[in-house]
């Protein structure tokens, strides 16, 4: 089913795309930005806003082979952050996600995420939900220098 996608430059990140799923982008739907907060909340619930970011994902697949793959990071209120990869990644694995720079002078740093398997698509790609990984803070043994 085709989706309408409205691309826009939003804030400091120039490659955000806003998508209204299931929407034909009628004048009512595309003009929601100037409406009241209440109207935007209603439209957001009816046509959830999804931000897409071009990212580079790296990690180890189910065969313990290191991979680097470009994908689109889908960030929405409903599903949080999701990616689709051709590599099969174990549920609970840690992957590193880095924004692909829009300009060659921009730099981005990889961020660690834990994967949650969602489904395998009809095309054989693997859809994963991403959860932030927090560094473990533990007490160091006093006898170790």
C-alpha positions, 0 to 999 in steps of 0.5 A: 500500500503506497504511503504519502511522504512529505519531506521537510527540513526540520531543525538542525537535522536536515534529513527528517521526513514526516510521514502521515500513514494512511493519509492522502495528504489532503490540505487538512492533513498537510496544514496541521502544523499551524493548527491548535495543539488540540487539533494536532493531537487529534490528527496525530492520533489519527495519522501518526507522525513518523520521522525517518532518519538514514542511518548506518547500523553495525554489529554482529549477526546470528552467525557472529559475523560483523556487519555494517548496513545502511537502513532507515530508522523509523521513529514514531510515538507508537513503535518508538525506534525501528529498523529493518535489516537484511542481516538476522540479528539475535533478539537482545543483541547490541547494535550501533546506530549512527546517523548518516551525515547529510553533508560531508562536513557533519560528524555523527557518533554511533549510539548503542541500542538493544534489539527486540525482534518484531518480525521477518517481512515477506521480502525476508528482511528483519524488523527490529525495535531498538531500546537504548542501552545504559552503561552499567555502573558497578562498584569496582573491587578495591583491590584492583588497581 
